[in-house]
Amino acid sequence: MLDELWSSAPYGSKTELLKKLETVTSSWVTDGLLSADDRSTILATARGAQFVP
């Protein structure tokens, strides 16, 4: 998952990072690589994290 996220780095804002994270985690859930509950946890944690460009 990190490889997919870092392939679009650097991110200019937290919003850009969150959009990519939402896309990647959604595709992982669809492919059976991540549970919906784990996706929710990842997204909630990322939303609460501080972003430093």
MDTraj code that builds the backbone (N, CA, C; nanometers):
import mdtraj as md
import numpy as np

residues = "MET LEU ASP GLU LEU TRP SER SER ALA PRO TYR GLY SER LYS THR GLU LEU LEU LYS LYS LEU GLU THR VAL THR SER SER TRP VAL THR ASP GLY LEU LEU SER ALA ASP ASP ARG SER THR ILE LEU ALA THR ALA ARG GLY ALA GLN PHE VAL PRO".split()
xyz = np.array([
    [0.0824, -0.1182, 0.0000],
    [0.0000, 0.0000, 0.0000],
    [0.0873, 0.1252, 0.0000],
    [0.1936, 0.1230, 0.0786],
    [0.2797, 0.2412, 0.0832],
    [0.3410, 0.2719, -0.0527],
    [0.3777, 0.1681, -0.1268],
    [0.4322, 0.1915, -0.2605],
    [0.3333, 0.2673, -0.3480],
    [0.2068, 0.2318, -0.3378],
    [0.1037, 0.3009, -0.4154],
    [0.0883, 0.4454, -0.3705],
    [0.0958, 0.4688, -0.2409],
    [0.0839, 0.6054, -0.1904],
    [0.2046, 0.6900, -0.2290],
    [0.3234, 0.6338, -0.2137],
    [0.4447, 0.7114, -0.2408],
    [0.4653, 0.7339, -0.3897],
    [0.4022, 0.6545, -0.4741],
    [0.4186, 0.6732, -0.6187],
    [0.3626, 0.8076, -0.6646],
    [0.2742, 0.8673, -0.5861],
    [0.2159, 0.9976, -0.6201],
    [0.2758, 1.1116, -0.5380],
    [0.3711, 1.0805, -0.4538],
    [0.4329, 1.1825, -0.3689],
    [0.5251, 1.2706, -0.4532],
    [0.5523, 1.3904, -0.4117],
    [0.5072, 1.4513, -0.2876],
    [0.3653, 1.5067, -0.2998],
    [0.2987, 1.5135, -0.1881],
    [0.1636, 1.5682, -0.1827],
    [0.1721, 1.7134, -0.1353],
    [0.1019, 1.8002, -0.2030],
    [0.1060, 1.9411, -0.1688],
    [0.0160, 1.9777, -0.0528],
    [-0.0752, 1.8872, -0.0187],
    [-0.1675, 1.9157, 0.0906],
    [-0.2186, 1.7849, 0.1504],
    [-0.2738, 1.7969, 0.2668],
    [-0.3335, 1.6809, 0.3329],
    [-0.4517, 1.6292, 0.2510],
    [-0.5260, 1.7211, 0.1895],
    [-0.6408, 1.6820, 0.1071],
    [-0.5975, 1.5928, -0.0081],
    [-0.4876, 1.6270, -0.0741],
    [-0.4363, 1.5441, -0.1840],
    [-0.3990, 1.4041, -0.1348],
    [-0.3313, 1.3993, -0.0221],
    [-0.2912, 1.2705, 0.0361],
    [-0.4133, 1.1871, 0.0722],
    [-0.5119, 1.2498, 0.1347],
    [-0.6330, 1.1768, 0.1751],
    [-0.7092, 1.1241, 0.0537],
    [-0.7162, 1.2021, -0.0531],
    [-0.7853, 1.1560, -0.1741],
    [-0.7173, 1.0316, -0.2303],
    [-0.5844, 1.0335, -0.2363],
    [-0.5107, 0.9172, -0.2859],
    [-0.5308, 0.7982, -0.1920],
    [-0.5260, 0.8223, -0.0625],
    [-0.5448, 0.7156, 0.0353],
    [-0.6842, 0.6549, 0.0238],
    [-0.7842, 0.7380, 0.0034],
    [-0.9208, 0.6882, -0.0146],
    [-0.9300, 0.5983, -0.1386],
    [-0.8665, 0.6395, -0.2469],
    [-0.8674, 0.5610, -0.3705],
    [-0.7958, 0.4278, -0.3528],
    [-0.6772, 0.4340, -0.2951],
    [-0.5973, 0.3116, -0.2770],
    [-0.6676, 0.2141, -0.1831],
    [-0.7165, 0.2626, -0.0696],
    [-0.7804, 0.1713, 0.0248],
    [-0.9110, 0.1149, -0.0310],
    [-0.9820, 0.1922, -0.1080],
    [-1.1045, 0.1416, -0.1706],
    [-1.0722, 0.0271, -0.2656],
    [-0.9696, 0.0445, -0.3445],
    [-0.9315, -0.0609, -0.4376],
    [-0.8812, -0.1851, -0.3646],
    [-0.8135, -0.1653, -0.2529],
    [-0.7669, -0.2797, -0.1748],
    [-0.8841, -0.3561, -0.1145],
    [-0.9867, -0.2859, -0.0704],
    [-1.1063, -0.3522, -0.0175],
    [-1.1739, -0.4309, -0.1295],
    [-1.1892, -0.3690, -0.2443],
    [-1.2515, -0.4355, -0.3597],
    [-1.1760, -0.5621, -0.3982],
    [-1.0426, -0.5559, -0.3907],
    [-0.9591, -0.6710, -0.4276],
    [-0.9445, -0.7736, -0.3157],
    [-1.0079, -0.7480, -0.2006],
    [-1.0016, -0.8427, -0.0897],
    [-0.8716, -0.8391, -0.0118],
    [-0.7942, -0.7324, -0.0275],
    [-0.6656, -0.7217, 0.0404],
    [-0.6748, -0.6481, 0.1742],
    [-0.7909, -0.5860, 0.1987],
    [-0.8104, -0.5059, 0.3183],
    [-0.9579, -0.5134, 0.3556],
    [-0.9860, -0.5224, 0.4841],
    [-1.1263, -0.5249, 0.5258],
    [-1.1817, -0.3826, 0.5297],
    [-1.3119, -0.3715, 0.5201],
    [-1.3770, -0.2410, 0.5273],
    [-1.3507, -0.1750, 0.6626],
    [-1.3484, -0.2541, 0.7691],
    [-1.3199, -0.1993, 0.9021],
    [-1.1778, -0.1444, 0.9099],
    [-1.0821, -0.2174, 0.8531],
    [-0.9437, -0.1696, 0.8533],
    [-0.9314, -0.0425, 0.7696],
    [-1.0025, -0.0367, 0.6592],
    [-1.0016, 0.0842, 0.5759],
    [-1.0523, 0.2035, 0.6566],
    [-1.1610, 0.1838, 0.7279],
    [-1.2166, 0.2918, 0.8103],
    [-1.1172, 0.3397, 0.9149],
    [-1.0474, 0.2466, 0.9760],
    [-0.9466, 0.2814, 1.0767],
    [-0.8326, 0.3605, 1.0140],
    [-0.7851, 0.3153, 0.8997],
    [-0.6758, 0.3842, 0.8298],
    [-0.7165, 0.5274, 0.7947],
    [-0.8355, 0.5426, 0.7373],
    [-0.8809, 0.6755, 0.6963],
    [-0.9025, 0.7672, 0.8162],
    [-0.9599, 0.7153, 0.9231],
    [-0.9810, 0.7968, 1.0428],
    [-0.8483, 0.8413, 1.1025],
    [-0.7524, 0.7519, 1.1041],
    [-0.6203, 0.7854, 1.1576],
    [-0.5534, 0.8917, 1.0708],
    [-0.5619, 0.8751, 0.9397],
    [-0.5012, 0.9727, 0.8489],
    [-0.5684, 1.1095, 0.8609],
    [-0.6991, 1.1116, 0.8753],
    [-0.7709, 1.2389, 0.8901],
    [-0.7279, 1.3124, 1.0176],
    [-0.6976, 1.2368, 1.1202],
    [-0.6578, 1.2972, 1.2473],
    [-0.5104, 1.3320, 1.2578],
    [-0.4323, 1.2876, 1.1605],
    [-0.2888, 1.3092, 1.1652],
    [-0.2523, 1.4506, 1.1186],
    [-0.1414, 1.4982, 1.1693],
    [-0.0909, 1.6275, 1.1260],
    [-0.0176, 1.6098, 0.9939],
    [-0.0374, 1.7009, 0.9009],
    [0.0288, 1.6955, 0.7714],
    [0.1367, 1.8044, 0.7675],
    [0.2579, 1.7628, 0.7380],
    [0.3674, 1.8568, 0.7242],
    [0.4279, 1.8376, 0.5852],
    [0.4064, 1.9357, 0.4967],
    [0.4587, 1.9201, 0.3592],
    [0.6103, 1.9240, 0.3540],
])
top = md.Topology()
chain = top.add_chain()
for i, resn in enumerate(residues, 1):
    res = top.add_residue(resn, chain, resSeq=i)
    for name in ("N", "CA", "C"):
        top.add_atom(name, md.element.get_by_symbol(name[0]), res)
traj = md.Trajectory(xyz[None], top)
